[in-house]
Amino acid sequence: MVTNQERKPWVNWTLFLVTAVVVFLLGLFASSIIERKTEAYALQMVKPIPDDETRNEVWGANFPREYETYMKGLETDFKSKHGGSAMTDYLETYPELVIMWAGYGFSKDYNQGRGHAYAVEDLRNTLRTGGNKKSPMPATCWTCKSTDVPRLIERDGAAGFYKGKWIDKGHEVVNPIGCKDCHDNKTMDLAITRPALVEAFEKQGKKMEDFSRQEMRSLVCAQCHVEYYFDKANHDGVPYLRFPWDKGFSAEDMEEYFDEIEFKDWTHKISKAPMLKAQHPDYELFMTGIHAQRGVSCADCHMPYKSEGGVKFTDHHVQSPLNNVANSCQVCHREETERLVQDVYERQDKLEELRHLAESALAKAHLEAKVAWDNGATEAEMKSILTLIRHSQWRWDWVAAANGLGFHSPTEAMRVVGSAIQKAEEARRELAILLISKGVKYPPKLPDFSTKAAAQVAAGWDMEALKADKKDFLETTAVEWDKKAKERQGTLIKYEEQK
């Protein structure tokens, strides 16, 4: 028999290390069991949630921690260098945008979004949705603004919900973005409630059940934080919500897709170019970045985990990670807060510099195109110029419309904006040659667009009439919507009491 003294030292050390590893693994296993039991206890619902329940406060009665953090979305006091929840008038900051979007609603009004809690209110208030005299926006515009939307889609079908004008559905869209948008009411599993995302993946041969939970922590965001368009051609004129992903996620892939189907969002009022308007392709840009490549999800940064009383749960205060660096960035990055914030700003500052170059060139290109038309340019002479303007502004917008000023993928964002600058300047070179051939001195004298007010005059808007119409809408139609909403909620509460 071999005694401890007779064993070689390495054998004792091996036994010690093996024992330590086994104890450590057993500890992890026990910890996991306790954590799962705690989570299961935390997810026990006090009261079952009906399939058609859209009120966030009813869901919140079952999940007070999540609801308490969700309600912090009402705070609008954080403003970073390039974003945050505070209101910012982008047209005041970047008046070139008014010229770039002339003839389209964004040149009337374009503000920094204040967050999910204000989605319904801000859509009502913006001049883009019009007033009582003219409400040009389709009902499809409500799609990503409210927990009432999944209920209406389930009731009317997707095409039925998209049919009609924005103003036709307002009395039924009341509750802002919240619980039902992302969760199954019985299991609390993450769920896709907007058909456009499901349909886009089905065209690629993918099913939602094939994605992991970590992937779903981004895909629930990708229901709305994506590029989309209204496909009227294939749905009897109904503006059916589609994602232009058939050829890929990149700016060039989508550009090719739109060109192939000859789609345009509007014809530019000044240059007459057939234009594209990017929405907010956050998911597509994010997927080209290092965080996505490392398996990080949207929720990891914008809705990080937190602990309270031994219970681990997701912080439902959806916000800029820069207002929560400790729980978002520093879970992975060990640098000091000041250094991490500075890293973000350095990348955003560089991109903003490039954006300004693109915006200046594009605004001038639109105005110079008008000079060319006014001096007898033909459609054949303008065709390549207008295509360059269309492609340049699309690429600029693909980055500019995404949240985070490019930080979701700085390298790709700078590449795409760089190509936008190149195409805008190429359009201006062709315009210079054309104008000189028409006897016009180059550069021509252009109208003032140095301020929002001056640019809106140049774009041909009667802003006082638009504001008066919106004021009338808010004092009449919107008030009637709220009255009907309260009546409906009162009926629901009485129904629950009777049960």
DOFI-21713 format. One line per 3 residues: number of its first residue (from 0); for each residue x, y, z of C-alpha. Coordinates in Angstrom, 1 decimal. Layout:
NUM> X/Y/Z | ...
END
This chain:
0> 0.0/0.0/0.0 | 1.3/3.4/-1.0 | 1.2/6.0/1.8
3> 0.9/9.8/1.3 | 4.5/10.1/2.1 | 5.5/7.6/-0.6
6> 3.3/9.3/-3.4 | 5.1/11.6/-5.7 | 4.4/15.3/-5.1
9> 2.7/15.8/-8.5 | 0.2/13.1/-7.7 | -1.0/15.0/-4.6
12> -1.2/18.2/-6.5 | -3.2/16.4/-9.3 | -5.7/15.0/-6.7
15> -6.0/18.4/-5.1 | -6.7/20.2/-8.4 | -9.2/17.6/-9.6
18> -11.0/17.9/-6.3 | -11.0/21.7/-6.5 | -12.4/21.5/-10.0
21> -15.2/19.1/-9.0 | -16.2/21.2/-6.0 | -16.2/24.3/-8.3
24> -18.4/22.7/-10.9 | -20.8/21.4/-8.2 | -21.0/24.9/-6.8
27> -21.8/26.3/-10.2 | -24.5/23.7/-10.7 | -26.0/24.4/-7.3
30> -25.9/28.1/-8.0 | -27.6/27.6/-11.3 | -30.4/25.6/-9.7
33> -30.9/28.3/-7.1 | -30.9/31.1/-9.7 | -33.5/29.2/-11.9
36> -35.7/28.6/-8.9 | -35.5/32.3/-8.0 | -36.3/33.3/-11.6
39> -39.2/30.9/-11.7 | -40.5/32.4/-8.5 | -40.0/35.9/-9.9
42> -42.0/35.0/-13.0 | -45.0/33.6/-11.2 | -47.9/35.7/-12.4
45> -50.3/37.1/-9.8 | -53.0/37.4/-12.3 | -53.2/35.8/-15.8
48> -52.8/38.2/-18.7 | -55.4/37.9/-21.5 | -54.3/37.5/-25.1
51> -55.6/40.9/-26.1 | -54.3/42.9/-23.1 | -52.3/45.9/-24.4
54> -52.0/48.0/-21.2 | -48.5/48.0/-19.9 | -49.7/48.7/-16.3
57> -51.7/45.5/-16.2 | -48.6/43.5/-17.3 | -46.6/45.5/-14.7
60> -48.8/44.3/-11.9 | -47.2/40.9/-12.4 | -43.7/42.1/-13.0
63> -43.2/45.2/-10.8 | -39.4/45.3/-11.1 | -39.5/45.3/-14.9
66> -42.4/47.8/-15.0 | -40.7/50.2/-12.5 | -37.7/50.3/-14.8
69> -39.8/50.6/-17.9 | -41.5/53.7/-16.4 | -38.1/55.4/-16.2
72> -38.5/55.7/-20.0 | -40.6/58.8/-19.2 | -37.4/60.6/-18.1
75> -36.0/62.9/-20.8 | -33.2/64.6/-19.0 | -30.2/62.7/-20.4
78> -28.5/64.2/-23.4 | -25.2/62.8/-24.6 | -23.0/64.7/-27.1
81> -24.8/63.1/-30.0 | -28.0/61.7/-28.7 | -30.0/60.7/-25.6
84> -33.6/61.1/-24.6 | -33.8/64.9/-24.6 | -35.7/66.6/-27.4
87> -33.5/67.9/-30.2 | -34.7/69.6/-33.4 | -32.5/68.1/-36.1
90> -33.6/70.6/-38.7 | -32.4/73.5/-36.5 | -29.1/71.7/-36.1
93> -28.7/70.5/-39.7 | -30.7/72.9/-41.9 | -29.3/71.2/-45.1
96> -31.7/68.3/-44.3 | -34.7/70.6/-45.2 | -33.3/70.9/-48.7
99> -32.4/67.3/-49.0 | -35.9/66.2/-48.1 | -37.8/68.9/-50.0
102> -41.3/67.7/-50.8 | -41.2/65.0/-48.1 | -42.6/65.1/-44.6
105> -39.2/65.0/-42.9 | -38.4/68.5/-44.1 | -41.4/69.8/-42.2
108> -40.4/68.4/-38.8 | -37.7/66.0/-37.6 | -36.8/65.6/-33.9
111> -34.7/63.3/-31.8 | -37.0/60.5/-30.5 | -37.7/60.7/-26.8
114> -38.0/57.0/-26.3 | -40.6/54.2/-26.4 | -42.9/55.8/-23.7
117> -43.5/58.7/-26.0 | -44.0/56.8/-29.3 | -47.7/57.5/-29.6
120> -47.6/61.1/-28.4 | -44.7/62.1/-30.6 | -46.3/60.6/-33.7
123> -49.4/62.5/-33.0 | -47.6/65.8/-32.5 | -45.2/65.7/-35.4
126> -46.0/67.8/-38.5 | -45.1/64.9/-40.7 | -48.4/63.2/-39.9
129> -50.4/66.2/-40.9 | -53.6/67.5/-39.4 | -57.3/67.4/-40.1
132> -57.2/69.1/-43.5 | -54.7/66.6/-44.9 | -53.3/63.5/-43.3
135> -51.1/61.9/-46.0 | -49.6/59.2/-43.9 | -51.0/55.6/-44.3
138> -52.2/53.5/-41.3 | -49.0/51.5/-41.7 | -47.2/54.3/-39.9
141> -48.7/53.1/-36.6 | -47.0/49.7/-36.9 | -44.1/50.2/-34.5
144> -45.7/52.7/-32.1 | -48.0/50.8/-29.8 | -48.9/47.6/-28.0
147> -52.3/48.0/-29.6 | -50.9/47.2/-33.0 | -50.5/43.4/-32.4
150> -54.1/43.3/-31.2 | -55.3/45.1/-34.3 | -53.2/42.9/-36.6
153> -54.6/39.8/-34.9 | -58.1/41.1/-35.4 | -57.9/42.6/-38.9
156> -55.0/40.7/-40.4 | -51.8/42.5/-41.6 | -53.3/43.9/-44.8
159> -56.4/45.0/-43.0 | -54.4/46.9/-40.5 | -52.3/48.6/-43.2
162> -55.3/49.6/-45.2 | -56.5/53.2/-44.9 | -55.0/56.4/-43.6
165> -53.0/57.1/-40.4 | -55.9/59.2/-39.1 | -58.4/56.3/-39.4
168> -56.7/54.2/-36.7 | -55.7/56.8/-34.1 | -58.7/56.2/-31.8
171> -57.6/52.5/-31.4 | -53.8/53.1/-31.0 | -53.4/54.4/-27.4
174> -50.8/52.5/-25.4 | -47.1/53.2/-26.2 | -44.5/50.6/-27.0
177> -44.3/48.1/-24.2 | -44.7/44.5/-22.9 | -47.0/43.0/-25.5
180> -44.7/44.1/-28.3 | -42.0/41.7/-27.3 | -43.4/39.0/-25.0
183> -45.8/36.1/-25.1 | -48.5/36.8/-22.5 | -48.5/33.3/-21.0
186> -44.9/32.3/-21.0 | -43.1/35.7/-21.1 | -40.9/34.2/-23.8
189> -39.6/36.7/-26.3 | -42.0/36.9/-29.3 | -42.2/38.5/-32.7
192> -45.5/40.4/-33.0 | -45.0/42.2/-36.3 | -45.4/40.0/-39.5
195> -42.9/41.9/-41.6 | -39.8/40.5/-39.8 | -41.2/36.9/-40.0
198> -42.0/37.3/-43.7 | -38.5/38.7/-44.5 | -36.8/35.7/-42.8
201> -39.2/33.3/-44.5 | -38.1/34.6/-47.9 | -34.6/33.6/-46.8
204> -35.7/30.2/-45.7 | -35.4/30.9/-42.0 | -38.0/30.4/-39.2
207> -38.2/32.3/-36.0 | -38.1/29.2/-33.9 | -34.6/28.4/-35.3
210> -33.1/31.5/-33.6 | -31.5/31.3/-30.1 | -32.7/33.2/-27.1
213> -29.7/35.5/-27.4 | -30.5/36.2/-31.0 | -34.1/36.9/-30.0
216> -32.8/39.6/-27.7 | -31.9/41.5/-30.8 | -34.7/40.3/-33.1
219> -37.5/41.7/-31.0 | -35.8/45.1/-31.6 | -35.4/44.3/-35.3
222> -39.1/44.2/-35.7 | -39.0/48.0/-35.8 | -35.4/49.2/-35.8
225> -34.9/48.3/-39.4 | -35.1/49.6/-42.9 | -38.6/49.1/-44.5
228> -40.8/50.3/-47.3 | -44.5/50.3/-48.2 | -45.1/47.8/-51.0
231> -48.3/49.0/-52.8 | -47.5/47.4/-56.1 | -48.2/43.8/-55.0
234> -51.2/44.5/-52.6 | -53.8/46.3/-54.6 | -52.6/49.7/-53.5
237> -52.5/48.8/-49.8 | -49.1/50.1/-48.4 | -47.9/46.7/-47.1
240> -44.9/46.8/-44.8 | -41.9/45.0/-46.3 | -38.2/44.8/-45.5
243> -35.8/45.1/-48.6 | -33.6/42.2/-47.6 | -34.0/40.0/-50.6
246> -30.4/40.8/-51.9 | -28.8/41.3/-48.5 | -28.5/43.7/-45.5
249> -25.9/46.2/-46.9 | -26.7/49.7/-48.2 | -25.6/48.6/-51.6
252> -27.7/45.4/-51.5 | -30.8/47.4/-50.6 | -30.0/50.1/-53.2
255> -29.9/47.4/-55.9 | -33.2/45.9/-54.7 | -35.0/49.3/-54.8
258> -33.5/50.1/-58.2 | -34.6/46.8/-59.6 | -38.2/47.2/-58.6
261> -38.1/50.9/-59.6 | -39.2/52.0/-56.1 | -39.2/55.6/-54.8
264> -40.5/57.1/-51.6 | -41.1/60.5/-53.3 | -40.0/62.7/-56.2
267> -37.8/65.5/-54.9 | -39.5/68.8/-55.1 | -36.4/70.8/-56.1
270> -34.2/68.4/-58.1 | -37.0/66.1/-59.4 | -34.8/63.1/-58.4
273> -36.6/59.8/-57.6 | -35.7/59.6/-53.9 | -35.3/56.9/-51.2
276> -35.9/57.6/-47.6 | -34.1/55.4/-45.1 | -36.1/54.7/-41.9
279> -33.8/53.5/-39.1 | -31.7/50.5/-40.3 | -30.2/50.0/-36.8
282> -30.3/46.2/-37.0 | -28.7/46.0/-40.4 | -25.9/48.4/-39.5
285> -25.4/46.7/-36.1 | -25.0/43.3/-37.8 | -21.9/44.6/-39.6
288> -20.2/45.7/-36.3 | -17.9/44.0/-33.9 | -20.5/43.7/-31.1
291> -22.8/41.6/-33.3 | -19.8/39.5/-34.5 | -19.0/38.7/-30.8
294> -22.5/37.6/-30.0 | -23.6/40.7/-28.2 | -27.3/41.5/-28.4
297> -29.2/44.8/-28.5 | -30.5/44.1/-25.0 | -27.1/43.5/-23.6
300> -26.3/47.2/-24.0 | -29.6/48.9/-24.0 | -31.4/46.7/-21.5
303> -28.7/45.1/-19.4 | -29.4/42.7/-16.5 | -29.5/44.0/-13.0
306> -30.1/42.4/-9.6 | -32.4/43.4/-6.7 | -32.9/41.4/-3.6
309> -31.2/38.4/-5.0 | -33.4/38.5/-8.1 | -31.8/38.9/-11.5
312> -33.9/40.6/-14.1 | -33.7/42.7/-17.3 | -33.6/46.4/-16.9
315> -36.5/47.6/-19.0 | -35.4/51.2/-19.1 | -34.4/51.2/-22.8
318> -31.9/53.9/-23.1 | -28.4/55.0/-24.3 | -25.7/52.8/-22.8
321> -23.9/56.1/-22.1 | -26.4/56.8/-19.3 | -25.7/53.3/-17.8
324> -22.0/52.6/-18.5 | -21.5/50.5/-15.4 | -24.2/47.9/-16.3
327> -23.7/48.0/-20.0 | -20.2/48.7/-21.2 | -18.2/47.8/-18.1
330> -19.6/44.3/-17.9 | -17.2/43.5/-20.7 | -14.8/46.5/-20.9
333> -12.7/47.2/-17.8 | -11.7/50.8/-18.7 | -12.8/53.8/-16.7
336> -16.2/55.3/-17.5 | -14.6/58.6/-18.8 | -12.4/56.6/-21.2
339> -15.2/54.5/-22.5 | -17.4/57.5/-23.2 | -14.5/59.3/-24.9
342> -14.0/56.3/-27.1 | -17.6/56.6/-28.3 | -17.4/60.3/-28.9
345> -14.1/60.0/-30.8 | -15.8/57.7/-33.3 | -19.0/59.7/-33.5
348> -17.1/63.0/-34.0 | -15.3/61.5/-37.0 | -18.5/60.2/-38.6
351> -20.3/63.5/-38.0 | -17.5/65.3/-39.8 | -18.0/63.1/-42.8
354> -21.8/63.4/-42.6 | -21.6/67.2/-42.8 | -19.5/66.9/-46.0
357> -22.2/64.7/-47.5 | -25.1/66.9/-46.4 | -23.5/70.1/-47.8
360> -22.7/68.5/-51.1 | -26.2/66.9/-51.4 | -28.1/70.1/-50.6
363> -26.1/72.0/-53.2 | -26.6/69.2/-55.8 | -30.4/69.4/-55.4
366> -30.4/73.2/-55.8 | -28.0/73.1/-58.7 | -30.2/70.5/-60.4
369> -33.1/72.9/-60.3 | -30.9/75.6/-61.9 | -30.2/73.0/-64.7
372> -33.9/72.3/-65.2 | -34.7/76.0/-65.2 | -32.1/76.5/-68.0
375> -33.5/73.9/-70.4 | -31.9/70.6/-69.3 | -33.5/67.6/-70.7
378> -34.5/64.3/-69.0 | -31.8/62.5/-70.9 | -29.1/65.0/-69.8
381> -30.3/64.8/-66.1 | -30.8/61.0/-65.8 | -27.3/60.0/-64.6
384> -27.1/63.1/-62.4 | -30.4/62.3/-60.6 | -29.3/58.6/-60.2
387> -26.1/59.8/-58.5 | -28.1/62.1/-56.2 | -30.5/59.3/-55.4
390> -27.7/56.8/-54.6 | -25.7/59.3/-52.6 | -28.5/60.4/-50.4
393> -29.7/56.9/-49.8 | -26.2/55.9/-48.6 | -25.9/58.9/-46.4
396> -29.4/58.3/-45.0 | -28.7/54.6/-44.4 | -26.2/55.7/-41.8
399> -27.7/59.0/-40.7 | -31.2/57.5/-40.0 | -29.7/54.8/-37.8
402> -29.5/55.6/-34.1 | -26.1/56.0/-32.3 | -24.5/58.1/-35.0
405> -22.7/55.1/-36.5 | -21.4/53.6/-33.3 | -23.1/50.3/-33.9
408> -20.6/49.8/-36.7 | -18.2/52.7/-37.1 | -16.0/51.2/-39.8
411> -19.0/50.3/-42.1 | -20.7/53.6/-41.3 | -17.7/55.6/-42.4
414> -17.3/53.5/-45.5 | -20.9/54.0/-46.6 | -20.9/57.8/-45.9
417> -17.6/58.1/-47.8 | -19.2/56.6/-50.9 | -22.1/59.0/-50.4
420> -19.7/62.0/-50.5 | -18.1/60.6/-53.7 | -21.4/60.2/-55.5
423> -22.7/63.6/-54.5 | -19.5/65.3/-55.7 | -19.6/63.3/-58.9
426> -23.2/64.6/-59.4 | -22.0/68.1/-58.9 | -19.2/67.7/-61.4
429> -21.6/66.5/-64.0 | -24.0/69.4/-63.1 | -21.1/71.9/-63.5
432> -20.3/70.6/-67.0 | -24.0/70.7/-68.0 | -24.6/74.2/-66.6
435> -21.6/75.6/-68.4 | -22.8/74.0/-71.6 | -26.1/75.9/-71.1
438> -24.3/79.2/-70.6 | -24.7/79.3/-66.8 | -21.8/80.6/-64.8
441> -20.7/78.0/-62.3 | -21.2/77.8/-59.3 | -24.6/79.4/-59.7
444> -26.2/81.6/-57.0 | -28.2/79.4/-54.7 | -31.0/80.4/-52.3
447> -30.2/80.7/-48.6 | -30.5/77.5/-46.6 | -28.3/78.4/-43.6
450> -31.2/78.2/-41.1 | -34.2/75.9/-40.7 | -36.6/78.8/-41.5
453> -34.7/79.9/-44.6 | -34.4/76.4/-45.9 | -38.1/75.7/-45.4
456> -38.9/78.8/-47.5 | -36.5/77.5/-50.2 | -38.3/74.1/-50.0
459> -41.6/75.8/-50.6 | -43.4/75.0/-47.3 | -46.1/77.2/-45.8
462> -45.1/76.4/-42.2 | -47.7/78.6/-40.5 | -50.5/76.8/-42.4
465> -49.0/73.4/-41.5 | -48.8/74.4/-37.8 | -52.3/75.7/-37.7
468> -53.7/72.5/-39.2 | -51.8/70.4/-36.7 | -53.0/72.6/-33.8
471> -56.6/72.1/-35.0 | -56.0/68.3/-35.1 | -54.6/68.2/-31.6
474> -57.5/70.2/-30.2 | -60.3/68.3/-31.9 | -59.5/64.9/-33.4
477> -56.8/63.9/-30.9 | -59.1/64.9/-28.0 | -61.9/62.7/-29.4
480> -59.4/59.8/-29.8 | -58.5/60.1/-26.1 | -62.2/60.2/-25.1
483> -62.9/57.0/-27.0 | -59.8/55.4/-25.6 | -60.9/56.1/-22.0
486> -64.3/54.7/-22.7 | -62.8/51.5/-24.1 | -60.4/51.2/-21.1
489> -63.4/51.7/-18.7 | -65.3/48.9/-20.4 | -62.3/46.6/-20.1
492> -61.9/47.4/-16.4 | -65.6/46.7/-15.7 | -65.3/43.5/-17.6
495> -62.4/42.4/-15.5 | -64.3/43.3/-12.3 | -67.3/41.2/-13.4
498> -65.0/38.2/-14.0
END
